[in-house]
Amino acid sequence: SKPFLKSWYMGVKYDPRASGFDGMSSAAEVESFDVDATLTNEGTMTGKTETVVTPAGREFEVQHKVVEAADLITSNLDSGAINSEYPQALQPRDRTTLKSITQVNDIANKLNPKLLGDSASSTNGAPIVSPGNEVESGNGRTLAIRKAYQIGKADAYKAWLAEQGYDVDNMQQPVLV
């Protein structure tokens, strides 16, 4: 597990407004991760680099790449079930709720590529992934993009990626991360 967003997670963990979040890892478990050791993605990413800021104010650099949607490891499966292959310490939200599933479906049905690109905020824009393609920020966005491909509503997104200079011709379901 490699939570780049540990400071955000810890902030949410102790925020009384987050008391309804079930299944969050203990503070000790989150605190035991070596964040600084995971913030270097040298040699693993290609594309534009930008600085991203977490809700807690932590800044770090990310470098964009385009990957197949199926290669991304999300907190939940497309069915909504929890993904046992995903380090759940990275997911502060319960993505199995009706509210979360509705959010994913709404984003998929109204997929706006311009909202899924560059962003200075980790809570917006392209999902943020680890070198192993674990989605660390943007599980809902990633699930929505996959859903949009499944329901035939991602053509504009794929075209937008090509317009941005990404080579997606030989890709089935490209996702900018």
N, C-alpha and C positions, 0 to 999 in steps of 0.2 A: 504494500500500500504506500502511495506516495502523495499525500495531500498537499498540493501547492497552496491551498487555501486554508491552512490550519488556523490562521489568525481569525479568519471569518467564521469558521466552524466554532471556535472557542467563544467568540463573541455571541454567536447565536445560542450556544449551549447555556450560557448564563443570562440570557435576556429573558425576562419573565414573559414577554409576549410569545416566546417560542415554547412555552410549557406544553402545548398540544402536539409537539413533534415527538412521535414515538419512535423507538428503535435507534436513537442516537447513541453513539459510542460514548464510553465514559471519558471524562476529562483526562484520566491517566493514560488511556489507550491512545487518544489523539495526541497528547503531549509527548508520548514516547516516539513518535515519528520524527525522523531527521529531515526536516523540510529543506534546509540549506543543501543537503546532499542531492536533493531531487530537482533543484531549480536550474540545473545545467542540462541542456538538451543538445550539447554540441555534437554535431555529426549525425543527428537523428532527424532533423527537420530541414525543409527547403521552402523557400518563398519569402515573402515580406516579413520583416520583424517589426513589432510594435510593443510599446510599454502598456501594460494592463494594470489597473488599480482595483484591489479588492474592496468590499464594503468597509473593511477595517482599516483601509488606507495603505496596505502593503502594496508595493509596486514590484513588478517583475516583467521581464521580457518574454515574449512568446514569438515563435516564428511559424508562419502559416504554412500549411501543406494541404493537399487535397487527397483524401483517402476514400476507399469504398465504404459505404454506410455499414456494410456487413462486418467490416474489420474493426469497428468501434465497439468497445466494451462499455456498455451502459449499466447503470444501477439496476435497471429493470429490463425485462424482456419486452418485446413488442406487444405481448399479450397483457402486460401490466404486472406480471408476476416478478418477484424479486430475483435478480440474476445472481446465482450462487458463485459465479466466476468473478464477480465484481467486489472489490474491497469496500464493504458497506460503511466503513469509517469515513469514506469520502462523501457519503450522501446524507445530508442533514434533513432532507425532506422525505416524507412518506409518499412515494410515487404510486402507491397502490390505491389511493383514495379516489372516489368518484370525482372530486374537485380536480385532482391532478390529471386524471385520465381525460376529463373534459377539456382542461387547458391544452393538453397535447393535441387533442382532436381539433380544437379551435385554431391553434397555430398551423396545423397541417392543412386545414381547409382554406386558410387565408395566408398561405406561405408568402412572405414578402422577403425576397432575397436581400434587399438593402438593409434589413434588420439583422442579417446573419453574416455580416462581413466584419470590417474593421470596427473596433469599439475600444475606447479607453477603459471601459468598465468590464470587469469579469462577469457581471451579471447579464450582459447583453452581447450581441455580436456572435461571431463564430465560437462554437464550443472550444473549451480548453482541454487538451488531453495530455497525458503523460507520454513519455517515450514509448511505452507499451500500448498506446491507444486507449487507455482507460480514461473515460470522460470525467474530468475533475470539476468542471463547471460547465453547465449546459446540458445536463441529462435530458431535461424536458425538451429543449430545442432539438437535440439529436434524435430523440424518439419521434418528435413531430416531423422532422425532415424525412426520416425513414417511412413514417406513415404516409406522408405526402407522395413519396415514390410509389408506395403500395396502392394508393387510390388514384394515381394518375394526375396528381396536382403539383408535380415538381419540375415540369418541363421548363418553366420560366426560371427556376432556380439553377438548373443545369446550364441553360443558355447564359444566364448572368455570370456564372463561373467562367465560361468560355470568354465572355466579354471582358472579364477582369484579367485575362491572359493565362488562365490555367488550361492545360491540355487535358480535356475531359472526353475527347472523341472516343477513346477506347475504354471508357469506364461505364459501368452499368448504373451505379447510383453514387456519384461523387458527392462528398461533403467537405466543405472548407472547415478546417480546424486550426 
